[in-house]
Amino acid sequence: MDQSAVATFAKDQKFEGFLLVRSAEQRASSNGSRYLDMNLCDRTGEINAKLWDGAYAPPKAGSIVKVRALVTEYNGRLQLRINKLRDAEEADNVDLSLLIPCAPYPAKDMRAQIDETIANMKNTVLQKVILELLSMAGAELEYFPAAQKLHHAERSGLLHHTTTMLKGAHAILTVYPWLDADLLFAGVIAHDLSKIREMKSDEAGNVNDYTTVGLLLGHLVHGVSQVAEAARRAGIEADNEYVLLLEHMVISHHGEAEFGSPRPPMFPEAEMLHWLDVLDARMNEMGGILQRTPAGAFSERIWSLDRRVYHPRYLSETPAEIEEKPERRPRPDADTAYQGLL
């Protein structure tokens, strides 16, 4: 399947090829005419698209479509103006690995890193609670993304986010060895697990909506109840201090009320969890931005960062090297869980 990657799109470029539907809905313009407003993507990036023809029904989120379009620009951001649209067919032999954003490592390898961390814990209370939390998360953890649109919005993104943070935690413990390592590791593993109950994701890692729990409670509040339930299942008293500390880490990891945390981090491991989360999220976002921004240029304004991002002209970096950096360009998972999408 030979087609241009979304990350390489430029204004006035013509495109014909296959893209994954992130979201699609029919809307009404100011003059009352109907049109399709869609977000389409491949594994390198996402782009908004418009089809100014109300006769088309919106394609299903998570489906593959073939489009013929022109790359335009609106409010400083690239956009696709679609002329023709159809669903992909089996005879198209679409290479899904080029379309589905995936974590750069196989899910089984990332899960093995988490399991090894748990096996090495000396704190049996935390060890038991985390094992129960993973059991409650179930098989969905293997493919679940960490977000709908922002950082680690990819197949197995939640595992990717968690294992990268674990690597960061290991590194930071060499600087602050007095931190409780097991508590920090437990917080990293637990902090976003409740996103599996917050969002609705298909096996391609495409989130098309939030659940009732997600809308009414969110993953921080629900995550606290999940920790309490895991402790109960593990036969640990609810007033055990380590259970309470882990609950606090979950509910405070966004740092402040403005970003959803009812309490700020109130002990060192909770504070470190917050900054590891912020660091990993921002580096993942910036890595993706650099991938689609030419060296020596600025990106469009990134609303989640509230700034534009500059791609430095790194002396040691050629375009080919940028393309191959695993933390910047997601590679498809080796498993075949999404083979039946078409």
Summary of the structure (lengths in Angstrom):
residues: 342
radius of gyration: 21.3
end to end distance: 15.2
largest distance: 65.9
contacts: 1090
relative contact order: 0.12
helix: 42%
strand: 19%
